Amino acid sequence: MRRALTAAAAAATALLLAATPAAAHGGKPSPRPPTITDLATDLVSPLSAAAGAHGTSYVTQNFAGLLTEVDRRGRTSVLHASANGEEVGGVSYRDRTLTFTETSYDEQGNPAGSTLRTLRLDRHGDPAGPARTVADLRAYENDRNPDGRVTYGFRNLPASCLEQMPEGFPAEYTGIEDSHPYATTRAWRTTMVADAGMNAILSVSDRGRIRTVAVLPPQPAVVPPEVVAAWGLPACAGGRTYWFESVPTDVEVGPWGQLYVTTLPGGPEDDSLGARGAVYRVNPLTGSVREVADGFVSATNLAVSPRGDVYVAEMFGGRLSQVKHGGPRTVVEVGAPGAVEWSDGDLLATADAFSPDPQAPPAGRLVEVDLTRSHWHGHGR
């Protein structure tokens, strides 16, 4: 589904990345915005980050296949490199252990294999041995396919209209076998995984036992005639509701043990069909899912403070926002943020995770957003 609509969204994506942040998301910036300090620069696609001990941070350079440490002085060192160019992502830290994911791709660029891995650190912060594979997530997807019974696309479209759909367009389908683990977090001696291919949240025990916690609900959107025309679809589809996949991009544990999840809208990730990114709250025991907020432009990550304040990275919205009254409120504008994490009262985030120019040198950054010296002080302390 997402691959089929990539071309339709690509032009809008490029424009959004080139736009100024205020024009991209339309939010009203804070009169006293938090200060942003670079911790590391020249990173390749830094899409996830984790706060460690004693001022140390960790960041994945996803498409370079690297897991990188950033010490308190800003010095970087590679702790792990994937063996065959696999994407490295979804890093989290707890008890001197880094948990992360690896995803391999086939010749067509589709996810082919995915694993959950851990790297144990010694008391100096150095690897205490090679990374260990905990679970084969792709094998679980092939066996269980958690969203296999969910119907996506144009539900109940007349047969006469379906017959006019261009070849290869997913007009109506059920969840396919696809795994792309995007984020992890540790809780209750278990790793929670947000898998953007499965459209599900998983729990993985330390022994590698995998369980589906929840499948995220489809995201319906009315497709106006002008968008139908742009996609090359028949006019009979105009004004119809399309049920997009809900793509989880992060999972964090909030107060009272509830899980908080960000989702991309599936299909166009810009606001051509509205700002459809959302935050959900998931009960890890029952699997019940409740929407907390919507109106985000490409919600790629979130952070939850100890008192339950939720912050969201809106990659193509060009900002870090806070959930307020069921929607986003701008905290600070930053180019293409990929990740955001709570870090002892402040925010750890990545910026410039993607560039409009694929030939440009790496320009990704790991940054600290100081909440304590702005009017945001106290919002989660």
Residue pairs with C-beta under 8 A, 6 or more apart in sequence:
1 152
1 153
1 170
1 173
1 176
1 244
1 245
1 266
1 267
2 245
2 247
2 266
2 267
3 110
4 168
4 169
4 170
5 231
5 266
5 267
5 268
8 230
8 231
8 267
8 268
9 267
9 268
9 269
9 270
9 272
12 268
12 270
12 272
13 269
13 270
13 316
14 356
15 270
16 24
16 270
16 297
16 316
16 317
16 318
17 316
17 335
17 336
17 354
17 355
17 356
18 356
19 318
20 318
21 317
21 318
21 319
21 333
21 334
21 335
22 29
22 318
22 333
24 297
24 316
24 317
24 318
25 275
25 297
25 314
25 317
25 318
25 319
25 328
25 330
27 317
27 319
27 321
27 328
27 329
27 330
28 330
29 330
29 332
29 333
30 330
30 331
30 332
30 374
30 375
30 376
31 375
32 374
32 375
33 331
33 332
33 333
33 374
34 331
34 332
34 347
34 369
34 370
34 371
34 373
34 374
34 376
35 369
35 370
35 373
35 374
36 332
36 334
36 351
36 367
36 368
36 369
36 370
37 367
37 368
37 370
38 74
38 365
38 366
38 367
39 57
39 70
39 74
39 348
39 365
39 366
39 367
39 368
40 57
40 59
40 68
40 70
40 74
40 76
40 365
40 366
41 363
41 364
41 365
41 366
42 361
42 362
42 363
42 364
43 59
43 61
43 68
43 350
43 362
43 363
43 364
43 365
43 366
44 61
44 62
44 63
44 64
44 66
44 362
44 364
45 61
45 62
45 63
45 64
45 338
45 353
45 354
45 364
46 59
46 60
46 61
46 62
46 338
46 339
46 350
46 353
46 364
46 365
46 366
47 60
47 62
47 89
47 182
47 300
47 338
47 339
47 350
47 353
48 59
48 60
48 62
48 89
48 90
48 91
48 100
48 182
48 183
48 301
48 338
48 339
48 350
49 57
49 58
49 59
49 60
49 91
49 339
49 341
49 348
49 349
49 350
49 366
50 57
50 58
50 59
50 91
50 92
50 93
50 98
50 341
50 348
51 57
51 93
51 341
51 342
51 343
51 344
51 348
52 58
52 69
52 93
52 125
53 93
53 96
53 125
54 72
55 71
55 72
56 69
56 70
56 71
56 72
56 125
57 69
57 70
57 343
57 348
57 366
58 67
58 68
58 69
58 70
58 79
58 91
58 93
58 98
59 68
59 70
59 91
59 339
59 350
59 366
60 66
60 67
60 68
60 88
60 89
60 90
60 91
60 100
61 67
61 68
61 88
61 364
62 87
62 88
62 89
63 87
64 88
65 81
65 82
65 85
65 86
65 87
65 88
66 78
66 80
66 81
66 82
66 88
67 78
67 79
67 80
67 81
67 88
67 91
67 98
67 100
67 119
68 76
68 77
68 78
68 79
69 76
69 77
69 78
69 79
69 125
70 76
70 366
71 77
71 125
79 98
79 119
79 121
79 127
80 88
80 98
80 100
80 119
80 127
80 131
81 88
82 88
82 102
84 104
85 104
86 102
86 103
86 104
86 113
87 102
87 103
87 104
87 105
88 100
88 101
88 102
89 100
89 101
89 103
89 181
89 182
89 183
90 99
90 100
90 101
90 181
90 182
90 183
90 184
90 193
90 194
91 98
91 99
91 100
91 184
92 98
92 99
92 100
92 183
92 184
92 185
92 186
92 191
93 99
94 186
95 186
96 120
96 121
96 122
96 123
97 118
97 119
97 120
97 121
97 186
98 118
98 119
98 121
99 116
99 117
99 118
99 134
99 184
99 186
99 191
100 116
100 117
100 118
100 119
100 131
100 184
101 114
101 115
101 116
101 117
101 137
101 181
101 182
101 184
101 193
102 114
102 115
102 117
103 111
103 113
103 114
103 179
103 180
103 181
104 111
104 112
104 113
104 114
105 111
105 112
106 112
110 178
111 138
111 178
111 179
111 180
111 197
112 138
113 136
113 138
114 136
114 137
114 138
114 141
114 179
114 180
114 181
114 195
114 197
115 133
115 134
115 135
115 136
115 137
115 138
116 133
116 134
116 135
116 137
116 181
116 184
116 191
116 193
116 204
117 131
117 132
117 133
117 134
118 131
118 132
118 134
119 127
119 130
119 131
119 132
120 127
120 128
120 129
120 132
121 127
121 128
122 128
134 191
134 204
134 206
134 208
135 204
135 208
135 209
135 210
137 179
137 181
137 193
137 195
137 198
137 202
137 204
137 210
138 179
140 179
140 202
140 210
141 177
141 178
141 179
141 195
141 197
141 198
142 177
144 212
145 175
145 176
145 177
145 198
146 175
146 198
146 199
146 200
146 212
146 215
147 174
147 175
147 198
147 199
147 200
147 215
147 245
148 174
148 175
148 177
149 174
149 175
150 174
150 175
150 199
150 215
150 218
151 172
151 173
151 174
151 218
151 243
152 170
152 172
152 173
152 174
152 175
152 218
152 243
152 244
152 245
152 266
153 170
153 171
153 172
153 173
153 242
153 243
154 161
154 162
154 171
154 172
154 237
154 240
154 241
154 242
154 243
155 172
155 241
155 243
157 171
157 172
157 236
157 237
157 240
158 236
160 236
161 234
161 236
161 237
162 171
162 172
164 234
164 236
165 171
165 233
165 234
165 237
166 232
166 233
169 231
169 233
175 198
175 199
175 245
178 197
178 198
179 195
179 197
179 198
180 195
180 196
180 197
181 193
181 194
181 195
181 196
181 197
182 194
182 195
182 196
182 248
182 249
182 250
183 193
183 194
183 248
183 249
183 250
183 251
183 301
184 191
184 192
184 193
184 194
184 251
185 191
185 192
185 251
185 252
185 253
186 192
187 253
187 257
187 284
188 257
189 205
189 206
190 203
190 204
190 205
190 206
191 203
191 204
192 201
192 202
192 203
192 204
192 213
192 251
192 253
192 259
192 284
193 201
193 202
193 203
193 204
193 251
194 201
194 248
194 249
194 250
194 251
194 261
194 262
195 201
195 202
195 248
196 247
196 248
196 249
196 264
198 215
199 215
199 216
199 245
199 246
199 247
199 248
200 212
200 213
200 214
200 215
200 216
200 248
201 212
201 213
201 214
201 216
201 248
201 251
201 259
201 261
201 282
202 210
202 211
202 212
202 213
203 210
203 211
203 213
203 284
204 210
204 211
212 287
213 259
213 282
213 284
213 287
214 282
214 287
214 288
214 289
216 246
216 247
216 248
216 261
216 263
216 280
216 289
217 246
217 289
218 243
218 244
218 245
218 246
218 266
219 243
219 244
219 245
219 246
219 263
219 265
219 266
219 276
219 278
220 241
220 242
220 243
220 244
221 241
221 242
221 244
221 265
221 267
221 273
221 274
221 276
222 239
222 240
222 241
222 242
222 273
223 231
223 233
223 237
223 238
223 239
223 240
223 241
223 242
223 273
224 238
224 239
225 235
225 238
225 239
227 272
227 273
228 234
228 235
228 237
228 238
229 235
229 238
242 267
244 265
244 266
244 267
244 276
245 266
245 267
246 263
246 264
246 265
246 266
246 278
247 263
247 264
247 265
247 266
248 261
248 262
248 263
249 262
249 263
249 264
249 299
249 300
249 301
250 261
250 262
250 300
250 301
250 302
250 339
251 259
251 260
251 261
251 282
252 259
252 260
252 302
252 303
252 304
253 259
253 260
253 304
254 260
254 281
254 304
254 308
254 310
255 304
255 306
255 307
255 308
257 284
258 281
258 282
258 283
258 284
259 281
259 282
259 283
259 284
260 279
260 280
260 281
260 282
260 292
260 302
260 304
260 310
261 279
261 280
261 281
261 282
261 302
262 277
262 278
262 279
262 296
262 299
262 300
262 301
262 302
262 312
262 313
263 277
263 278
263 279
263 280
263 299
264 277
264 298
264 299
264 300
265 273
265 276
265 277
265 278
267 273
269 277
269 297
269 298
269 315
269 316
270 297
270 298
270 316
271 297
275 294
275 295
275 296
275 297
275 317
276 294
276 296
277 294
277 295
277 296
277 297
277 298
277 299
277 312
277 314
278 291
278 292
278 293
278 294
278 296
278 299
279 291
279 292
279 293
279 294
279 296
279 299
279 302
279 310
279 312
279 323
280 289
280 290
280 291
280 292
281 289
281 290
281 291
281 292
282 288
282 289
282 290
292 310
292 323
292 326
293 310
293 323
293 326
293 327
293 328
294 326
294 327
295 326
295 327
295 328
296 312
296 314
296 317
296 321
296 328
297 314
297 315
297 316
297 317
298 314
298 315
298 316
298 317
299 312
299 313
299 314
300 313
300 314
300 315
300 337
300 338
300 339
301 312
301 313
301 337
301 338
301 339
301 340
301 341
302 310
302 311
302 312
302 313
302 340
303 310
303 311
303 340
303 341
303 342
303 347
304 310
304 311
304 342
305 311
305 342
305 379
305 380
305 381
306 342
306 380
307 380
307 381
308 380
309 322
309 323
309 379
309 380
310 322
310 323
311 320
311 321
311 322
311 323
311 331
311 340
311 342
311 347
312 320
312 321
312 322
312 323
312 328
312 340
313 320
313 337
313 338
313 339
313 340
313 349
313 350
314 320
314 321
314 328
314 337
315 336
315 337
315 338
315 353
315 354
316 336
317 328
318 333
318 334
318 335
318 336
318 337
319 328
319 330
319 331
319 332
319 333
319 334
319 337
320 330
320 331
320 332
320 334
320 337
320 340
320 347
320 349
320 369
321 328
321 329
321 330
321 331
322 328
322 329
322 331
322 376
322 379
323 329
331 347
331 369
331 371
331 376
332 369
334 349
334 351
334 367
335 351
335 352
336 351
336 352
336 353
336 354
336 355
337 349
337 350
337 351
337 353
338 350
338 351
338 353
338 354
338 364
339 348
339 349
339 350
339 353
340 347
340 348
340 349
341 347
341 348
341 349
342 348
342 380
343 368
345 371
345 372
345 380
345 381
346 368
346 369
346 370
346 371
346 372
347 368
347 369
347 371
348 366
348 367
348 368
348 369
349 366
349 367
349 368
349 369
350 364
350 365
350 366
350 367
351 364
351 365
351 367
352 363
352 364
352 365
353 364
355 363
371 377
371 379
371 380
372 381
